[in-house]
Amino acid sequence: MFRNLTIRKRIMAILAIVYVISLSLAVGGGYYVLRQDTIRESNEKTEIFSAAMSSSAAYLGSAIRPKVLEYLPETYFPEATVGIFMLTTIAKTVQDQYPEYIYRIASPNPLNPENLANEWEEQTIKKFETGEMESWRGFVERDGKEYYAVATPMSAGQNCIWCHDTPEVAHPKMVEQYGTRSGYGYTLGDVVGARIVYVPTDVALAQAKKKLAYFAGGFSLFFLLALIAVDRIIVSSVVRPIENIVAVAEDISRGKMDREFEVKSNDEIKALADAFKRMKVSLAKAMDILRK
Ligand code: HEC
């Protein structure tokens, strides 16, 4: 394929192929590593966010709710007794500062319509129900943005039923607030929803892409300089000396015996020039003998 090309073009073509292959490998590998980095970072963020939220709920459950129920057994005070109510409220406060971080307690059968699972959340909850998955983590799109999300199932325990059984059993104030449309009918052990933490990845991924673009630019510039340097070396140490030898040999073949093979370097081309020099001397001697 390269046979009909000049030495110079052949070397340039090989270097260009090396450039394309090494750039694709480096960019492909770099993208993989940076994406893994984004996943690790997003994972850490979701873990910290979830841990902070679960700890708040645990605190409510162990330190506040028992006292409230003890001191005010008849009062409906969800702010201090319903962990999920507290979590969804805290999540909104967190969102004031970090609007892109989303904490959801989603359910296909919610008391509060804001907690209604979207299509993807509902499918995930179904998979928790059928036992196909115990938890889910990965990339997911939400309102046209890419997020890294971690979802874990929530099942109804004994302590959940008194609010989520039937509107007749639930506290009248709660029924008054949320209505009787949905949010009831829990049975013990059922998966009733999922906790889902979404952290945005677009910023991290955009940064990763920017880093790769800089790298590709730097790499290309370096390769271009290397290409120019190699080209100069080939021209000055191979192409020109060979052209020179060809011109001298052609002159000598036409009888201009005063021409000399001159090579400044000390390499294969010099060996070639020396061989030609010896041939010229032999030729001159042969011609002398012939002339005598
Ligand atoms: C004291 C009553 C009460 C108890 C006990 C209770 N919940 Fe709820 N739950 C609520 C209220 C009120 C909401 C609506 C919160 C809001 O407005 O965001 C809710 C919301 C939820 C949601 C979000 C979807 C929706 O209905 O809006 C899930 C899922 C849920 N609860 C599951 C549970 C589970 C599981 C338990 C037991 C661990 C439990 N709940 C215990 C009252 C209760």
Residues whose N, C-alpha, C, O or C-beta is under 5 A from the ligand:
A	BS01	HEC	P78 T81 V82 I84 F85 T88 I105 A106 S107 N109 P110 L111 N112 N115 M154 S155 A156 G157 N159 C160 C163 G183 V192 G193
